[in-house]
Amino acid sequence: MKAISRRSVFGTAALALVAAAFAAGLSAPFDARAQQAYPDKPVRVVVSSAPGGIDTIVRLLAPALQERTGQAFVIDNKAGANGIIGVQAVTSTQPDGYTILFTTISTLTINPFVYASLPYHPLKDLEPIALHATLPMVWASNPSRGFKSLKDVISYAKANPGKLNVGNPGNGSFGHLLQEALRKKHNIDITLVPFKATPQAITETLAGRVDLCVDNISNLMPYISQGKLTPLAVTSRQRSSALPAVSSWLEDGSGDFEAVAWYAFMAPKGTPQAVIQKLNADITAAIEGPAAQKYLQSTGAQFVPRSPGKVRDFIQGELEKYGSIAKSANITLQ
């Protein structure tokens, strides 16, 4: 066997160190140049829903982003399959910051646990950019039922097993998971009624064909303000400023974790960190502008600036929370 000299070993190590130093020396200027030059053409924002839904806020932000960057942010709606089509439209593109995703809590932290086979992993195939906003969910009932709080609902369900109907936007939806969590925590026998979409679940509650539902505050406030629905509890850690008289389900003991709807900007994995940081700064500035703030306040939403790393930590925590619920309830979609 041929002996390996110390000189050849040290020579190889030295070459490796030189190569690493050279690469490091190149990467920092590259990142700086990328950050300074980006964007130098329009940015495509893929929204994982149909027009007229969550794209409203992105269309509101687009002019502020264009004014800040000098480039258009073009909204491209890719609806279908609970957001999966929109995600795939982004993960299949070059990770250069010119195609990014705007999507929901369900797409990123619920789909991974309710689909038997999912063509993406939210944190392995995507890179967090910014968390747009959070909205408390609201448990609401048809006024004819006479419930004043979520604790009233729990008491009724315990005394009348199987007689309470609760509507949700479909199996595996965010609302469905919250209902499963309530059912398990209080060991109550309630009938969960899945519909095809959020509007139908709300309509059926308004009509009294189901007793109550849970949805985000933006969707339910118009009906609550008109007296057509009775708010029973919010699922945020604290009471909502939009419904100051309504308890948090943490406050009254009907729930044991904070549950808020949220929306995030994501990029394909491999997008340069300089670009991610630039997008985070630009999106944060746009959301903190007067037009976006007025809109968020009108919908009961809140925005807390987070770095991309903090967004990643938040999403990881949400994956753990809702993964546990989905597994416990044995929810599986094809």
C-alpha positions in Angstrom: 0.0 0.0 0.0 1.5 3.4 -1.0 2.3 5.7 1.9 0.7 9.1 2.0 3.2 11.8 2.9 2.6 14.5 5.4 3.4 17.0 2.8 0.6 15.8 0.5 -1.9 15.8 3.4 -1.0 19.3 4.5 -1.0 20.4 0.9 -4.5 19.1 0.3 -5.8 20.7 3.5 -4.2 24.0 2.5 -5.8 24.0 -0.9 -9.2 23.3 0.7 -8.8 26.2 3.1 -7.8 28.5 0.2 -10.8 27.3 -1.8 -13.2 27.9 1.2 -11.7 31.4 1.8 -12.1 32.2 -1.9 -15.7 31.0 -1.9 -16.5 33.1 1.2 -14.9 36.1 -0.3 -17.0 35.7 -3.4 -20.3 35.1 -1.6 -20.4 38.2 0.5 -20.0 40.6 -2.5 -22.5 38.5 -4.5 -25.1 38.8 -1.7 -24.5 42.5 -1.5 -24.8 42.9 -5.2 -28.0 40.8 -5.3 -29.6 42.8 -2.6 -28.7 46.1 -4.3 -29.8 45.0 -7.7 -33.0 43.2 -6.7 -35.6 43.6 -8.1 -34.6 44.7 -11.6 -37.8 43.3 -13.2 -41.4 42.6 -12.2 -42.0 40.2 -9.3 -44.8 37.6 -9.7 -46.8 36.9 -6.5 -48.7 33.6 -6.8 -51.7 33.6 -4.5 -53.0 30.1 -3.6 -56.7 31.1 -3.9 -59.2 32.5 -6.3 -59.6 36.2 -6.9 -61.6 38.2 -4.4 -60.2 36.3 -1.4 -56.9 36.6 0.4 -55.5 38.4 -2.7 -57.2 41.5 -1.5 -54.4 42.6 0.8 -51.7 41.7 -1.8 -53.4 43.9 -4.3 -53.5 46.7 -1.7 -49.8 46.2 -1.0 -48.7 46.1 -4.6 -48.7 49.8 -5.3 -46.6 50.5 -2.2 -44.2 47.7 -3.1 -43.8 49.2 -6.6 -43.2 52.7 -5.3 -40.6 51.3 -2.9 -38.8 49.0 -5.4 -39.5 50.6 -8.7 -40.9 47.3 -10.0 -44.4 45.9 -10.4 -45.6 43.1 -8.2 -48.0 41.1 -10.4 -50.6 39.0 -8.7 -51.2 35.5 -10.2 -54.1 33.5 -8.7 -53.5 29.8 -8.7 -56.4 28.3 -6.8 -57.2 24.7 -6.2 -56.5 21.6 -4.1 -56.4 23.5 -0.8 -53.5 25.7 -2.0 -51.4 22.8 -3.4 -51.6 24.1 -7.0 -50.3 27.5 -5.9 -47.4 26.0 -3.9 -46.3 23.9 -6.8 -46.4 26.9 -9.2 -43.8 28.4 -6.9 -41.6 25.5 -6.0 -41.1 24.6 -9.7 -39.6 28.0 -10.5 -36.1 29.4 -10.2 -35.2 30.5 -6.6 -34.3 34.0 -7.6 -37.0 36.1 -5.8 -39.0 36.8 -9.0 -41.7 34.3 -8.2 -43.0 34.2 -4.6 -46.0 32.7 -2.8 -48.8 34.3 -0.7 -50.7 31.6 1.1 -52.5 30.6 4.3 -52.1 28.7 7.6 -54.0 25.8 6.1 -51.7 25.4 3.1 -48.5 25.6 5.2 -49.3 23.9 8.5 -52.5 21.8 8.2 -52.1 20.2 4.7 -48.9 18.3 5.7 -50.9 16.3 8.3 -54.3 15.8 6.6 -53.1 14.7 3.1 -51.8 11.1 2.8 -49.4 12.4 0.1 -48.3 16.0 -0.3 -45.9 17.2 -3.0 -44.2 19.7 -0.8 -42.9 20.3 2.7 -43.5 23.8 3.9 -40.1 24.4 5.4 -37.9 22.1 3.2 -39.3 23.3 -0.2 -40.1 26.9 0.8 -38.3 29.7 2.5 -40.3 32.1 4.8 -40.2 35.8 3.8 -42.7 37.6 6.0 -45.8 36.9 8.0 -48.5 39.3 6.7 -51.1 39.4 9.5 -52.9 37.4 12.1 -56.7 37.3 12.7 -58.5 35.7 15.7 -61.0 33.1 14.9 -64.5 33.6 16.3 -67.0 31.0 17.5 -70.4 32.2 16.6 -73.9 30.8 16.8 -77.3 31.5 15.3 -79.1 33.9 17.8 -82.1 31.6 17.9 -80.1 29.1 20.0 -79.7 31.6 22.8 -76.1 30.9 23.5 -74.1 33.7 25.1 -70.7 32.1 25.4 -68.8 29.1 24.3 -69.1 27.7 27.8 -72.9 27.7 27.2 -72.3 25.6 24.1 -70.2 23.1 26.1 -72.8 22.8 28.9 -75.6 22.3 26.3 -73.5 19.6 24.5 -72.8 17.7 27.7 -76.5 17.8 28.6 -77.7 16.9 25.1 -75.3 14.5 23.5 -75.3 14.4 19.7 -77.9 17.2 19.3 -75.5 20.1 18.4 -74.5 20.6 14.8 -71.3 22.6 14.0 -70.5 23.7 10.5 -67.1 23.9 9.0 -65.6 24.7 5.5 -64.6 21.0 4.9 -62.7 18.1 6.4 -59.2 19.0 7.1 -59.9 22.8 7.3 -58.7 25.0 10.0 -62.2 25.3 11.4 -62.5 21.5 11.5 -59.3 21.2 13.5 -60.5 23.7 16.1 -63.8 21.9 16.4 -62.0 18.6 16.9 -59.8 20.2 19.6 -62.9 21.5 21.4 -64.6 18.1 21.2 -61.6 16.3 22.6 -60.9 18.8 25.4 -64.4 18.7 26.8 -65.3 15.1 25.7 -68.5 16.3 24.1 -70.6 14.6 21.5 -71.3 17.1 18.7 -72.0 16.6 15.1 -69.4 18.2 12.8 -70.9 19.1 9.4 -68.4 19.7 6.6 -69.3 22.0 3.7 -67.4 22.8 0.5 -66.3 26.2 1.5 -66.4 28.9 4.2 -69.3 30.9 2.7 -71.6 27.8 2.8 -70.8 27.1 6.4 -71.6 30.7 7.4 -74.8 30.7 5.3 -76.0 27.5 6.9 -75.4 29.0 10.4 -77.2 32.1 9.4 -80.2 30.0 8.2 -80.2 28.0 11.4 -79.6 24.7 9.7 -76.5 24.3 11.7 -76.1 25.7 15.3 -72.7 27.3 15.1 -69.5 27.7 13.2 -66.0 29.0 13.8 -64.2 31.3 11.3 -61.9 34.3 11.2 -63.1 37.6 12.5 -63.0 39.3 9.1 -65.5 36.8 7.6 -67.9 36.9 10.5 -67.9 40.6 11.7 -70.4 41.8 9.1 -73.0 39.3 10.4 -72.1 39.9 14.0 -72.4 43.7 13.7 -75.9 43.2 12.1 -77.0 40.9 14.9 -77.3 37.9 12.6 -74.7 35.9 14.5 -73.9 35.9 18.2 -70.1 35.9 19.0 -69.3 33.4 21.7 -65.5 33.5 22.0 -62.4 34.5 20.2 -59.4 32.2 19.9 -56.6 34.8 20.2 -54.6 35.0 23.4 -56.3 38.2 24.4 -59.7 39.7 23.5 -60.0 41.4 20.1 -60.3 45.1 20.0 -63.1 44.6 17.4 -65.1 42.5 20.0 -64.0 43.8 23.4 -67.0 42.3 25.2 -66.3 38.8 23.9 -64.0 36.5 26.0 -61.0 34.7 24.6 -61.4 30.9 24.8 -58.2 30.9 26.9 -59.7 33.4 29.3 -62.9 31.4 29.9 -61.2 28.0 29.8 -63.0 26.6 26.8 -59.7 26.4 24.9 -56.2 25.8 25.9 -54.1 27.2 23.0 -54.0 30.4 20.9 -55.4 29.8 17.4 -55.2 32.6 14.8 -55.6 32.6 11.1 -52.5 34.0 9.3 -51.1 34.6 5.9 -47.5 34.4 4.8 -45.2 35.3 1.9 -42.8 32.4 1.0 -40.1 31.9 -1.6 -38.7 28.8 -3.3 -36.0 27.1 -1.3 -32.6 28.3 -2.4 -33.6 31.9 -2.9 -30.6 34.1 -1.8 -30.8 35.3 1.8 -30.0 38.8 0.6 -33.2 38.7 -1.5 -35.2 37.2 1.3 -34.1 40.0 3.6 -34.9 42.7 1.0 -38.4 41.3 0.4 -39.0 41.1 4.2 -38.0 44.8 4.6 -40.1 46.0 1.6 -43.2 44.0 2.6 -42.9 45.1 6.2 -42.7 48.7 5.1 -45.7 48.3 2.8 -47.8 46.7 5.5 -46.9 49.4 7.9 -48.1 52.1 5.5 -51.4 53.9 6.1 -53.5 52.1 3.4 -52.6 48.7 4.7 -53.0 49.6 8.3 -56.5 51.1 7.7 -57.5 47.9 6.0 -56.1 45.6 8.7 -57.9 47.6 11.4 -61.2 47.4 9.5 -60.9 43.5 9.4 -59.8 43.0 13.0 -56.3 41.8 11.8 -53.0 42.5 13.5 -49.5 42.8 12.1 -46.4 42.3 14.2 -43.1 42.6 12.2 -41.0 39.5 12.2 -37.7 38.6 10.6 -37.6 35.6 8.2 -36.0 33.5 11.0 -38.8 34.4 13.4 -41.4 33.6 10.7 -39.7 30.1 10.4 -39.9 29.6 14.1 -43.5 30.6 14.2 -44.4 28.2 11.3 -42.5 25.4 13.0 -44.6 25.9 16.2 -47.8 25.9 14.2 -46.8 22.7 12.5 -46.3 21.0 15.9 -49.6 22.4 17.3 -51.9 21.4 14.4 -50.1 18.2 13.5 -50.9 16.9 17.0 -54.6 17.7 16.6 -54.9 16.2 13.1 -53.1 13.0 14.1 -55.3 12.7 17.3 -58.5 13.1 15.2 -57.1 10.8 12.5 -58.0 13.3 9.7 -56.8 12.1 6.3 -57.6 13.5 2.8 -56.7 12.0 -0.6 
